[in-house]
């Protein structure tokens, strides 16, 4: 059971990183490309609210992390390295974050995981709206 929990923590760690990275890209677009302070603030608040955890839990994530042994480090989707314009970057990062939030929503239901599943569900639905707003302002 301990090994399974460690693997779950590894998945959570990877997805929290994915959430933070994707939200940061969207935040920078809102801030530096669109000069939209309100939208930038919403994305920043969401990013901090999603990735901030207690130090003891962060330590567990770090112990479970195995970046060097990650078999996915060299996996690529076809077309992944092609140049993307800003609307494509917005969609790609919003989807990346939405998928990671869904993973978190499901794994947070595990009895050994001290996270609130509903927090990630609410963030996912909020991001659907933010993605639409960003896309409308860019497109």
DSSP file (Angstrom, degrees, kcal/mol; ACC not computed):
  #  RESIDUE AA STRUCTURE BP1 BP2  ACC     N-H-->O    O-->H-N    N-H-->O    O-->H-N    TCO  KAPPA ALPHA  PHI   PSI    X-CA   Y-CA   Z-CA
    1    1 A X     >        0   0    0      0, 0.0     4,-2.3     0, 0.0     5,-0.2   0.000 360.0 360.0 360.0 -37.6    0.0    0.0    0.0
    2    2 A X  H  >  +     0   0    0      1,-0.2     4,-2.1     2,-0.2     5,-0.1   0.885 360.0  50.6 -62.9 -39.7    2.9    2.4    0.8
    3    3 A X  H  > S+     0   0    0      2,-0.2     4,-1.9     1,-0.2    -1,-0.2   0.902 109.8  50.1 -66.1 -40.9    4.4    1.9   -2.7
    4    4 A X  H  > S+     0   0    0      2,-0.2     4,-2.4     1,-0.2    -2,-0.2   0.918 109.5  50.8 -64.0 -43.2    1.1    2.6   -4.3
    5    5 A X  H  X S+     0   0    0     -4,-2.3     4,-2.7     1,-0.2    -1,-0.2   0.906 108.6  52.7 -61.6 -40.5    0.7    5.8   -2.3
    6    6 A X  H  X S+     0   0    0     -4,-2.1     4,-1.7     1,-0.2    -1,-0.2   0.885 109.8  48.2 -60.5 -39.1    4.2    6.8   -3.3
    7    7 A X  H  X S+     0   0    0     -4,-1.9     4,-1.9     2,-0.2    -2,-0.2   0.879 110.8  50.7 -69.2 -38.2    3.2    6.3   -7.0
    8    8 A X  H  X S+     0   0    0     -4,-2.4     4,-2.6     1,-0.2    -2,-0.2   0.916 109.2  51.2 -64.3 -42.7    0.0    8.3   -6.5
    9    9 A X  H  X S+     0   0    0     -4,-2.7     4,-2.7     1,-0.2    -1,-0.2   0.863 107.5  53.9 -62.6 -34.9    2.1   11.1   -4.9
   10   10 A X  H  X S+     0   0    0     -4,-1.7     4,-2.2     2,-0.2    -1,-0.2   0.905 109.4  47.3 -64.6 -41.5    4.4   11.0   -7.9
   11   11 A X  H  X S+     0   0    0     -4,-1.9     4,-2.2     2,-0.2    -2,-0.2   0.914 112.8  49.2 -65.4 -42.9    1.4   11.5  -10.3
   12   12 A X  H  X S+     0   0    0     -4,-2.6     4,-2.7     2,-0.2     5,-0.2   0.923 109.6  51.8 -62.9 -44.7    0.1   14.3   -8.2
   13   13 A X  H  X S+     0   0    0     -4,-2.7     4,-2.1     1,-0.2    -2,-0.2   0.929 110.7  48.0 -57.4 -47.3    3.5   16.0   -8.1
   14   14 A X  H  X S+     0   0    0     -4,-2.2     4,-2.1     1,-0.2    -1,-0.2   0.895 114.0  46.8 -62.0 -40.5    3.7   15.8  -11.9
   15   15 A X  H  X S+     0   0    0     -4,-2.2     4,-2.5     2,-0.2    -1,-0.2   0.840 108.6  53.4 -75.7 -32.3    0.2   17.2  -12.4
   16   16 A X  H  X S+     0   0    0     -4,-2.7     4,-2.5     2,-0.2    -1,-0.2   0.907 110.9  48.6 -64.3 -40.0    0.7   20.0   -9.9
   17   17 A X  H  X S+     0   0    0     -4,-2.1     4,-2.6    -5,-0.2    -2,-0.2   0.925 111.0  49.8 -63.0 -43.7    3.8   21.0  -11.9
   18   18 A X  H  X S+     0   0    0     -4,-2.1     4,-2.5     2,-0.2     5,-0.3   0.900 110.9  50.0 -61.7 -41.9    1.8   20.8  -15.1
   19   19 A X  H  X S+     0   0    0     -4,-2.5     4,-2.5     2,-0.2     5,-0.2   0.947 112.9  46.0 -61.6 -49.4   -1.0   23.0  -13.7
   20   20 A X  H  X S+     0   0    0     -4,-2.5     4,-1.8     1,-0.2    -2,-0.2   0.901 114.6  47.3 -61.9 -42.6    1.5   25.6  -12.4
   21   21 A X  H  X S+     0   0    0     -4,-2.6     4,-1.8     2,-0.2    -1,-0.2   0.938 114.3  45.5 -65.6 -47.6    3.4   25.7  -15.7
   22   22 A X  H  X S+     0   0    0     -4,-2.5     4,-2.0     1,-0.2    -2,-0.2   0.901 113.6  48.8 -65.0 -41.6    0.3   25.9  -17.9
   23   23 A X  H  X S+     0   0    0     -4,-2.5     4,-2.8    -5,-0.3    -1,-0.2   0.864 107.8  56.1 -66.0 -34.3   -1.3   28.6  -15.8
   24   24 A X  H  X S+     0   0    0     -4,-1.8     4,-2.4    -5,-0.2    -1,-0.2   0.901 106.0  50.3 -65.1 -39.5    1.9   30.6  -15.8
   25   25 A X  H  X S+     0   0    0     -4,-1.8     4,-1.9     2,-0.2    -2,-0.2   0.941 113.7  45.2 -61.6 -46.7    1.9   30.6  -19.6
   26   26 A X  H  X S+     0   0    0     -4,-2.0     4,-2.4     1,-0.2    -2,-0.2   0.897 112.0  52.7 -64.2 -40.3   -1.7   31.8  -19.7
   27   27 A X  H  X S+     0   0    0     -4,-2.8     4,-2.6     1,-0.2    -1,-0.2   0.908 108.5  49.5 -61.3 -43.4   -1.0   34.4  -17.0
   28   28 A X  H  X>S+     0   0    0     -4,-2.4     4,-3.1     2,-0.2     5,-0.7   0.870 110.1  51.0 -66.3 -36.6    1.9   35.8  -19.0
   29   29 A X  I  X>S+     0   0    0     -4,-1.9     5,-2.2     3,-0.2     4,-1.3   0.938 113.6  44.9 -64.6 -45.6   -0.2   36.1  -22.1
   30   30 A X  I  <5S+     0   0    0     -4,-2.4     6,-3.0     3,-0.2    10,-0.2   0.899 122.5  38.1 -63.8 -39.9   -2.9   37.9  -20.2
   31   31 A X  I  <5S+     0   0    0     -4,-2.6     4,-0.3     4,-0.2    -2,-0.2   0.958 129.2  23.5 -77.1 -53.4   -0.4   40.2  -18.4
   32   32 A X  I  <5S+     0   0    0     -4,-3.1    -3,-0.2    -5,-0.2    -2,-0.1   0.715 130.7  34.5 -96.8 -22.7    2.3   40.9  -21.1
   33   33 A X  I  <<S+     0   0    0     -4,-1.3    -3,-0.2    -5,-0.7    -4,-0.1   0.844 132.0  26.2 -95.8 -44.4    0.5   40.4  -24.4
   34   34 A X  S   <S-     0   0    0     -5,-2.2    -3,-0.2    -6,-0.2    -4,-0.1   0.616  88.1-139.5 -94.9 -13.4   -3.0   41.6  -23.5
   35   35 A X        +     0   0    0     -4,-0.3     2,-0.9    -6,-0.3    -4,-0.2   0.883  47.6 154.2  52.3  40.4   -2.2   44.0  -20.6
   36   36 A X     >  -     0   0    0     -6,-3.0     4,-2.4     1,-0.2    -1,-0.2  -0.824  23.2-178.3-104.4  96.5   -5.2   42.7  -18.9
   37   37 A X  H  > S+     0   0    0     -2,-0.9     4,-2.4     1,-0.2    -1,-0.2   0.883  79.8  50.4 -63.6 -41.0   -4.6   43.1  -15.1
   38   38 A X  H  > S+     0   0    0      2,-0.2     4,-2.2     1,-0.2    -1,-0.2   0.934 114.2  42.6 -66.1 -46.5   -7.9   41.5  -14.0
   39   39 A X  H  > S+     0   0    0      2,-0.2     4,-2.2     1,-0.2    -1,-0.2   0.896 114.0  52.4 -67.5 -39.7   -7.5   38.4  -16.1
   40   40 A X  H  X S+     0   0    0     -4,-2.4     4,-2.4   -10,-0.2    -2,-0.2   0.913 109.7  49.4 -60.7 -42.9   -3.8   38.2  -15.2
   41   41 A X  H  X S+     0   0    0     -4,-2.4     4,-3.0     2,-0.2     5,-0.2   0.901 108.8  52.0 -64.8 -41.8   -4.7   38.4  -11.5
   42   42 A X  H  X S+     0   0    0     -4,-2.2     4,-2.3     1,-0.2    -1,-0.2   0.917 112.4  45.8 -60.7 -43.1   -7.4   35.7  -11.8
   43   43 A X  H  X S+     0   0    0     -4,-2.2     4,-2.7     2,-0.2    -2,-0.2   0.897 113.1  49.6 -67.3 -40.2   -4.9   33.4  -13.4
   44   44 A X  H  X S+     0   0    0     -4,-2.4     4,-2.6     2,-0.2     5,-0.2   0.928 111.8  48.3 -64.0 -45.2   -2.2   34.2  -10.8
   45   45 A X  H  X S+     0   0    0     -4,-3.0     4,-2.4     1,-0.2    -2,-0.2   0.908 112.8  48.8 -61.3 -41.9   -4.7   33.6   -8.0
   46   46 A X  H  X S+     0   0    0     -4,-2.3     4,-2.0    -5,-0.2     5,-0.2   0.934 110.8  50.5 -63.5 -45.4   -5.7   30.3   -9.5
   47   47 A X  H  X S+     0   0    0     -4,-2.7     4,-2.2     1,-0.2     5,-0.3   0.939 113.9  43.7 -58.8 -48.7   -2.1   29.2  -10.0
   48   48 A X  H  X S+     0   0    0     -4,-2.6     4,-1.4     1,-0.2    -1,-0.2   0.884 113.6  51.8 -65.8 -37.7   -1.2   29.9   -6.4
   49   49 A X  H  < S+     0   0    0     -4,-2.4    -1,-0.2    -5,-0.2    -2,-0.2   0.793 114.1  43.3 -68.5 -28.3   -4.4   28.3   -5.1
   50   50 A X  H  < S+     0   0    0     -4,-2.0    -2,-0.2    -3,-0.2    -1,-0.2   0.860 120.0  35.8 -86.2 -37.7   -3.8   25.1   -7.1
   51   51 A X  H  < S+     0   0    0     -4,-2.2     2,-0.5    -5,-0.2    -2,-0.2   0.617  89.8  99.7 -97.8 -12.4   -0.1   24.5   -6.5
   52   52 A X     <  +     0   0    0     -4,-1.4     2,-0.3    -5,-0.3     3,-0.0  -0.639  46.8 160.1 -80.1 123.3    0.4   25.7   -2.9
   53   53 A X        -     0   0    0     -2,-0.5    62,-0.0     1,-0.0    -2,-0.0  -0.884  46.8 -77.2-133.7 166.5    0.4   22.8   -0.5
   54   54 A X     >  -     0   0    0     -2,-0.3     4,-2.5     1,-0.1     3,-0.4  -0.296  43.8-115.7 -63.0 150.3    1.6   22.4    3.1
   55   55 A X  H  > S+     0   0    0      1,-0.2     4,-2.5     2,-0.2     5,-0.2   0.879 114.4  55.3 -57.2 -41.9    5.4   21.9    3.4
   56   56 A X  H  > S+     0   0    0      1,-0.2     4,-1.4     2,-0.2    -1,-0.2   0.881 110.7  45.4 -62.6 -36.9    5.0   18.3    4.8
   57   57 A X  H  > S+     0   0    0     -3,-0.4     4,-2.2     2,-0.2    -1,-0.2   0.888 110.2  54.0 -72.1 -38.9    3.0   17.3    1.7
   58   58 A X  H  X S+     0   0    0     -4,-2.5     4,-2.4     1,-0.2    -2,-0.2   0.889 106.6  53.0 -59.9 -39.1    5.5   19.1   -0.6
   59   59 A X  H  X S+     0   0    0     -4,-2.5     4,-2.1     1,-0.2    -1,-0.2   0.885 107.3  51.4 -64.0 -38.7    8.3   17.1    1.0
   60   60 A X  H  X S+     0   0    0     -4,-1.4     4,-1.8     2,-0.2    -2,-0.2   0.902 109.5  50.4 -64.1 -40.5    6.3   13.9    0.3
   61   61 A X  H  X S+     0   0    0     -4,-2.2     4,-1.3     1,-0.2    -2,-0.2   0.922 110.0  49.9 -62.4 -43.6    5.9   14.9   -3.3
   62   62 A X  H  < S+     0   0    0     -4,-2.4    -1,-0.2     1,-0.2    -2,-0.2   0.876 109.4  50.9 -65.0 -37.2    9.7   15.6   -3.6
   63   63 A X  H  < S+     0   0    0     -4,-2.1    -1,-0.2     1,-0.2    -2,-0.2   0.855 112.8  46.8 -66.7 -33.5   10.5   12.2   -2.1
   64   64 A X  H  < S+     0   0    0     -4,-1.8    -1,-0.2    -5,-0.2    -2,-0.2   0.680  89.8 108.1 -81.0 -17.8    8.2   10.5   -4.7
   65   65 A X     <  +     0   0    0     -4,-1.3     3,-0.1    -3,-0.2   -55,-0.1  -0.339  37.6 173.2 -66.2 137.8    9.6   12.5   -7.6
   66   66 A X        +     0   0    0    -56,-0.1     4,-0.4     1,-0.1     3,-0.3  -0.489  11.5 157.8-142.4  67.2   11.7   10.6  -10.1
   67   67 A X  S >  S+     0   0    0      1,-0.2     3,-1.0     2,-0.2     6,-0.1   0.890  76.7  52.5 -60.7 -41.2   12.4   13.0  -13.0
   68   68 A X  T 3  S+     0   0    0      1,-0.2    -1,-0.2    -3,-0.1    -2,-0.0   0.834 114.1  42.8 -66.3 -31.7   15.5   11.0  -14.1
   69   69 A X  T 3  S+     0   0    0     -3,-0.3     2,-0.5     3,-0.0    -1,-0.2   0.332  82.0 125.0 -96.3   7.5   13.6    7.8  -14.2
   70   70 A X    X   -     0   0    0     -3,-1.0     3,-1.4    -4,-0.4     4,-0.2  -0.557  47.4-159.7 -73.0 116.2   10.5    9.2  -15.9
   71   71 A X  T 3  S+     0   0    0     -2,-0.5     3,-0.5     1,-0.3    -1,-0.2   0.665  87.7  63.6 -70.7 -14.7    9.8    7.2  -19.1
   72   72 A X  T >  S+     0   0    0      1,-0.2     3,-1.1     2,-0.1    -1,-0.3   0.480  72.3  95.9 -86.4  -2.3    7.7   10.0  -20.4
   73   73 A X  T <  S+     0   0    0     -3,-1.4    -1,-0.2     1,-0.3    -2,-0.1   0.812  95.1  32.0 -61.8 -30.9   10.6   12.5  -20.6
   74   74 A X  T 3  S+     0   0    0     -3,-0.5     2,-0.3    -4,-0.2    -1,-0.3   0.321  91.5 114.6-109.1   7.2   11.3   11.8  -24.3
   75   75 A X    <   -     0   0    0     -3,-1.1     2,-0.4    -4,-0.1    -3,-0.0  -0.614  42.8-177.2 -79.8 136.8    7.8   11.0  -25.4
   76   76 A X        -     0   0    0     -2,-0.3     2,-0.3     5,-0.0    -2,-0.0  -0.982  24.1-129.1-134.0 145.7    6.3   13.4  -27.9
   77   77 A X    >   -     0   0    0     -2,-0.4     3,-2.1     1,-0.1     4,-0.3  -0.649  46.6 -89.9 -84.7 149.8    3.0   13.7  -29.6
   78   78 A X  T 3  S+     0   0    0     -2,-0.3    -1,-0.1     1,-0.3     0, 0.0  -0.386 114.2  13.4 -62.0 135.1    3.0   14.1  -33.4
   79   79 A X  T >  S+     0   0    0     -2,-0.1     3,-1.3    -3,-0.0    -1,-0.3   0.475  88.3 126.3  80.2   1.9    3.2   17.8  -34.3
   80   80 A X  T <  S+     0   0    0     -3,-2.1    -2,-0.1     1,-0.3    -1,-0.0   0.829  71.1  48.7 -63.8 -33.3    4.1   18.8  -30.8
   81   81 A X  T 3  S+     0   0    0     -4,-0.3    -1,-0.3     2,-0.1     2,-0.1   0.347  84.5 116.2 -92.6   8.0    7.2   20.7  -31.8
   82   82 A X  S <  S-     0   0    0     -3,-1.3     2,-0.1     1,-0.1     0, 0.0  -0.422  79.5 -90.8 -74.5 153.6    5.6   22.7  -34.6
   83   83 A X        -     0   0    0     -2,-0.1     2,-0.4     1,-0.0    -1,-0.1  -0.378  44.9-158.8 -62.6 137.7    5.4   26.5  -34.2
   84   84 A X        -     0   0    0     -3,-0.1     2,-0.1    -2,-0.1    -1,-0.0  -0.954   9.2-136.0-120.8 139.2    2.2   27.7  -32.6
   85   85 A X     >  -     0   0    0     -2,-0.4     4,-2.2     1,-0.1     3,-0.3  -0.391  41.1 -91.5 -83.2 173.5    0.6   31.1  -32.8
   86   86 A X  H  > S+     0   0    0      1,-0.2     4,-2.5     2,-0.2     5,-0.2   0.888 124.8  51.7 -58.5 -46.1   -0.7   32.7  -29.7
   87   87 A X  H  > S+     0   0    0      1,-0.2     4,-2.3     2,-0.2    -1,-0.2   0.906 111.5  48.9 -58.5 -38.4   -4.3   31.4  -30.0
   88   88 A X  H  > S+     0   0    0     -3,-0.3     4,-2.8     2,-0.2    -1,-0.2   0.881 110.1  51.5 -66.5 -36.8   -2.9   27.8  -30.3
   89   89 A X  H  X S+     0   0    0     -4,-2.2     4,-2.4     2,-0.2     5,-0.3   0.901 109.5  50.4 -65.8 -40.7   -0.7   28.3  -27.3
   90   90 A X  H  X S+     0   0    0     -4,-2.5     4,-2.6    -5,-0.2     5,-0.2   0.953 114.1  43.7 -61.2 -50.0   -3.7   29.5  -25.3
   91   91 A X  H  X S+     0   0    0     -4,-2.3     4,-2.6     1,-0.2     5,-0.2   0.932 114.2  50.1 -62.6 -46.3   -5.8   26.5  -26.2
   92   92 A X  H  X S+     0   0    0     -4,-2.8     4,-2.1     1,-0.2    -1,-0.2   0.911 115.2  42.4 -61.1 -43.7   -2.9   24.0  -25.7
   93   93 A X  H  X S+     0   0    0     -4,-2.4     4,-2.3     2,-0.2    -1,-0.2   0.878 113.1  51.9 -73.9 -36.5   -2.0   25.3  -22.3
   94   94 A X  H  X S+     0   0    0     -4,-2.6     4,-2.7    -5,-0.3    -2,-0.2   0.930 112.8  46.2 -62.3 -44.0   -5.6   25.6  -21.2
   95   95 A X  H  X S+     0   0    0     -4,-2.6     4,-2.7    -5,-0.2     5,-0.2   0.906 110.2  53.6 -64.9 -41.2   -6.3   22.0  -22.2
   96   96 A X  H  X S+     0   0    0     -4,-2.1     4,-2.0    -5,-0.2    -1,-0.2   0.924 113.0  43.4 -58.6 -45.2   -3.1   20.9  -20.5
   97   97 A X  H  X S+     0   0    0     -4,-2.3     4,-2.7     2,-0.2    -2,-0.2   0.912 112.3  52.6 -68.8 -42.3   -4.2   22.5  -17.2
   98   98 A X  H  X S+     0   0    0     -4,-2.7     4,-1.9     1,-0.2    -2,-0.2   0.907 110.7  47.8 -60.3 -42.1   -7.8   21.2  -17.6
   99   99 A X  H  X S+     0   0    0     -4,-2.7     4,-2.1     2,-0.2    -1,-0.2   0.917 112.6  48.3 -65.0 -42.8   -6.5   17.7  -18.0
  100  100 A X  H  X S+     0   0    0     -4,-2.0     4,-2.5    -5,-0.2    -2,-0.2   0.878 109.3  53.4 -65.8 -37.3   -4.2   17.9  -15.1
  101  101 A X  H  X S+     0   0    0     -4,-2.7     4,-2.6     2,-0.2    -1,-0.2   0.878 107.6  51.7 -64.0 -36.5   -7.0   19.4  -12.9
  102  102 A X  H  X S+     0   0    0     -4,-1.9     4,-2.1     2,-0.2    -2,-0.2   0.910 108.9  50.1 -66.5 -41.3   -9.1   16.4  -13.9
  103  103 A X  H  X S+     0   0    0     -4,-2.1     4,-2.8     1,-0.2     5,-0.2   0.937 112.7  47.3 -59.5 -46.2   -6.3   14.0  -12.8
  104  104 A X  H  X S+     0   0    0     -4,-2.5     4,-2.4     1,-0.2    -2,-0.2   0.899 108.0  55.5 -62.7 -41.3   -6.0   15.8   -9.5
  105  105 A X  H  < S+     0   0    0     -4,-2.6     4,-0.3     1,-0.2    -1,-0.2   0.916 113.5  41.5 -56.9 -44.6   -9.8   15.8   -9.0
  106  106 A X  H >< S+     0   0    0     -4,-2.1     3,-1.2     1,-0.2    -2,-0.2   0.929 116.4  46.2 -71.6 -46.3   -9.8   12.0   -9.3
  107  107 A X  H >< S+     0   0    0     -4,-2.8     3,-1.8     1,-0.3    -2,-0.2   0.797 101.5  66.0 -70.8 -27.1   -6.6   11.2   -7.3
  108  108 A X  T 3< S+     0   0    0     -4,-2.4     7,-0.4     1,-0.3     9,-0.3   0.668  89.8  67.9 -67.5 -14.4   -7.7   13.6   -4.5
  109  109 A X  T <  S+     0   0    0     -3,-1.2    -1,-0.3    -4,-0.3    -2,-0.2   0.619  74.9 108.7 -77.6 -12.9  -10.5   11.2   -3.9
  110  110 A X  S X  S-     0   0    0     -3,-1.8     3,-2.0    -4,-0.2     5,-0.2  -0.453  76.5-131.2 -65.2 132.7   -8.0    8.6   -2.7
  111  111 A X  T 3  S+     0   0    0      1,-0.3    -1,-0.1    -2,-0.2    -3,-0.0   0.741 105.0  55.1 -61.5 -22.0   -8.3    8.1    1.1
  112  112 A X  T 3  S+     0   0    0      2,-0.0     2,-0.6     1,-0.0    -1,-0.3   0.438  91.1  86.4 -88.8   1.6   -4.5    8.5    1.5
  113  113 A X    <   -     0   0    0     -3,-2.0     2,-1.5    -6,-0.2    -1,-0.0  -0.901  66.2-152.6-109.2 117.2   -4.3   11.8   -0.3
  114  114 A X        +     0   0    0     -2,-0.6     2,-0.3     2,-0.1    -6,-0.1  -0.297  59.4 107.0 -86.0  54.5   -5.0   14.9    1.9
  115  115 A X  S    S-     0   0    0     -2,-1.5     2,-0.7    -7,-0.4    -2,-0.1  -0.910  72.2-113.8-127.5 156.5   -6.3   17.1   -0.9
  116  116 A X    >>  -     0   0    0     -2,-0.3     4,-0.9     1,-0.2     3,-0.6  -0.816  16.9-160.7 -95.9 115.1   -9.8   18.3   -1.7
  117  117 A X  H >> S+     0   0    0     -2,-0.7     4,-1.7    -9,-0.3     3,-0.6   0.881  89.5  58.8 -58.8 -41.5  -11.2   16.9   -5.0
  118  118 A X  H 3> S+     0   0    0      1,-0.2     4,-2.7     2,-0.2    -1,-0.2   0.807  96.0  63.1 -63.6 -30.5  -13.8   19.6   -5.3
  119  119 A X  H <> S+     0   0    0     -3,-0.6     4,-1.7     1,-0.2    -1,-0.2   0.900 106.7  43.9 -59.5 -41.8  -11.2   22.4   -5.3
  120  120 A X  H <X S+     0   0    0     -4,-0.9     4,-2.1    -3,-0.6    -1,-0.2   0.845 111.7  53.1 -75.1 -34.4   -9.7   21.0   -8.5
  121  121 A X  H  X S+     0   0    0     -4,-1.7     4,-2.0     2,-0.2    -2,-0.2   0.937 110.1  47.6 -64.3 -46.5  -13.2   20.4  -10.1
  122  122 A X  H  X S+     0   0    0     -4,-2.7     4,-2.2     1,-0.2    -2,-0.2   0.893 111.5  50.8 -62.0 -40.4  -14.1   24.1   -9.4
  123  123 A X  H  X S+     0   0    0     -4,-1.7     4,-2.4    -5,-0.2    -1,-0.2   0.890 107.2  54.5 -65.1 -39.0  -10.8   25.3  -10.9
  124  124 A X  H  X S+     0   0    0     -4,-2.1     4,-1.4     1,-0.2    -2,-0.2   0.931 110.9  44.2 -61.7 -45.4  -11.3   23.2  -14.0
  125  125 A X  H  X S+     0   0    0     -4,-2.0     4,-1.2     1,-0.2    -1,-0.2   0.867 112.1  52.9 -69.3 -35.1  -14.7   24.8  -14.7
  126  126 A X  H  X S+     0   0    0     -4,-2.2     4,-2.1     1,-0.2    -1,-0.2   0.885 106.9  53.7 -64.2 -37.2  -13.4   28.3  -13.9
  127  127 A X  H  X S+     0   0    0     -4,-2.4     4,-3.0     1,-0.2     5,-0.2   0.825  98.5  62.3 -69.5 -30.3  -10.6   27.7  -16.4
  128  128 A X  H  X S+     0   0    0     -4,-1.4     4,-1.6     1,-0.2    -1,-0.2   0.925 109.0  43.1 -56.8 -42.8  -13.2   26.8  -19.1
  129  129 A X  H  X S+     0   0    0     -4,-1.2     4,-2.2     2,-0.2    -2,-0.2   0.911 113.4  50.3 -69.8 -43.4  -14.5   30.3  -18.8
  130  130 A X  H  X S+     0   0    0     -4,-2.1     4,-3.0     1,-0.2     5,-0.2   0.906 108.1  53.6 -62.6 -41.6  -11.1   31.9  -18.6
  131  131 A X  H  X S+     0   0    0     -4,-3.0     4,-2.6     1,-0.2    -1,-0.2   0.909 108.6  49.6 -58.8 -42.5  -10.0   30.1  -21.7
  132  132 A X  H  X S+     0   0    0     -4,-1.6     4,-2.2    -5,-0.2    -1,-0.2   0.907 112.3  47.7 -63.3 -42.8  -13.0   31.4  -23.6
  133  133 A X  H  X S+     0   0    0     -4,-2.2     4,-2.1     2,-0.2    -2,-0.2   0.929 113.3  47.4 -64.7 -45.9  -12.2   35.0  -22.4
  134  134 A X  H  X S+     0   0    0     -4,-3.0     4,-1.9     1,-0.2     5,-0.3   0.937 112.6  49.1 -60.9 -46.6   -8.6   34.7  -23.3
  135  135 A X  H  X S+     0   0    0     -4,-2.6     4,-3.2    -5,-0.2    -1,-0.2   0.893 110.3  51.0 -62.2 -40.5   -9.4   33.3  -26.7
  136  136 A X  H  < S+     0   0    0     -4,-2.2    -1,-0.2     1,-0.2    -2,-0.2   0.879 111.2  47.9 -64.5 -38.3  -11.9   36.0  -27.4
  137  137 A X  H  < S+     0   0    0     -4,-2.1    -1,-0.2     2,-0.2    -2,-0.2   0.796 120.6  36.9 -74.8 -27.6   -9.4   38.8  -26.5
  138  138 A X  H  <        0   0    0     -4,-1.9    -2,-0.2    -5,-0.2    -3,-0.2   0.877 360.0 360.0 -88.6 -43.4   -6.7   37.3  -28.7
  139  139 A X     <        0   0    0     -4,-3.2    -2,-0.2    -5,-0.3    -3,-0.1   0.478 360.0 360.0 -74.3 360.0   -8.7   36.0  -31.6
